Amino acid sequence: MKKEIIYLLEYLSKSEKSEEAEPYQAIVMALEATLLYAPSRYSQLKIQTLMQHANYPVPQTFQEAVTLLDARLEAFLPSSLVQIRQTIVKTLLVSNFPKKKGFLEHSLALFESQLEPVEKNIYQSIMAYVVGLNRALCLFFLLGEKSTPEALLTFSHTLHVTLLESIFNEEEKALLEKGLGELMGVYVGIYGKYLYEKKPV
């Protein structure tokens, strides 16, 4: 599974559309900076060929590769860590949209349908940050068995800054930077606990 995840990460980082590739290139660069990974020079086509030879599902589109990557990462994580992540997201949404709490308790789809346009923009931006950060931390978790807590902190801070710059405008950053920094600290603490204390599944 680890090799398949690496192929998917490389495939996504080699997208010809820069706005698609950049978040994954940032993850690859941060992993390389912490000496956990050295990227290949393979093209997307070559990666598809390698995946086919290894009998992995071969993505035909960017979104298909994202879906595959997220599914493989979630399958790799301890189930209790996945549950904690879900609880954090629910708590985050309740604290930011308290008037919509009842809808969220029913379903996420209903919650989303009840958001006002301004609320929806904020929600989508926050979730883009959360998903991006978790995707990066999952990859660190996958590759960082022999890493140090200091490497995890450096990696997560690098991705935090990149996500802030790519997702939020200056006004939004001023409003959200402190809270998102604290949120990053929560996620890093949880991933670090599982990674370095070897918590059971």
Number of C-alpha atoms within 10 A of each C-alpha: 11 13 11 19 20 19 23 27 21 22 23 25 24 21 18 10 11 11 10 15 18 17 19 21 19 17 25 21 18 22 26 14 15 17 12 18 16 11 14 9 10 14 14 18 11 12 20 20 14 16 18 13 10 12 10 15 12 20 18 9 10 17 12 12 20 16 12 17 21 17 12 16 18 14 12 17 16 13 13 13 18 13 10 13 17 12 11 15 15 15 14 16 17 16 12 14 15 12 11 17 16 12 16 19 12 10 10 11 10 14 17 16 10 13 17 10 9 8 14 14 12 16 17 13 16 21 15 15 22 22 14 18 21 20 18 23 22 18 21 25 20 17 15 21 12 9 16 13 16 10 18 22 15 15 22 24 18 17 23 20 12 17 18 20 12 12 14 19 10 11 8 13 15 10 11 14 16 11 11 17 14 11 15 21 15 13 19 20 15 14 21 19 14 17 20 15 9 10 11 9 9
